[in-house]
């Protein structure tokens, strides 16, 4: 069982017909999923940003999945914050990964995917940052 952090974009993508729903199901069914207060707020704040882009049915689907993720995940208060990503709002994912010693961060965000392993290790992060396809392909005990 791996410790997993899931980027908000992976949870939201299925509302647009994306494949990441399989990732969320695999992560929640087989692994320990973690969220921080910052990620919880990001997930809950998504509705105001998406209300003009999604149908009522899609919004209800996203809300249900977010509630399921938050309910099933372990909520962590992160005290030490890392500054590393090109996009500062992604740093809370990296901070959470370090705090819980996550095995995987699943994301579609290029700012996170492009961070070299050597830079992660310098900040004490041993997490593999993978896209949804890579995570589904992984053979994780």
Beta strands, then each sheet from edge to edge (+ up, - down):
strand 1: 3-6
strand 2: 32-36
strand 3: 74-76
strand 4: 104-106
strand 5: 128-130
sheet 1: 3+ 2+ 1+ 4+ 5+
end
